[in-house]
Amino acid sequence: MRLLHSQPLSRIGETDMPLPMKITLNGEDHEVESGTTITALLGALKIPLVKVAVERNLCIVPRSTFDEVILQEGDRIEIVRFIGGG
């Protein structure tokens, strides 16, 4: 018997698509794809990166790390937008 594939076959149900995971966003349950960054989350929510603060699991996330911070299952995210007025 000869092997026709040099790479192992995937198991049933395995895909290359990102899996959904649950987070809490501003007190409400939400699903996001695995691998989602803070920047991607804000983009999906159509929230500009200016005048916004993000807290992840009770810790403020520095804006300079929004591209690097990857959300994890069960994260508690709070997003605060600053609005000027007078």
Buried (B, 14 or more C-beta within 10 A) or exposed (E): EEEEEEEEEEEEEEEEEEEEBEBBBEEEEBEBEEEBBBBBBBEEEEBEEEEBEBBBEEEEBEBEEBEEBEBEEEBEBBBEEEEEEE
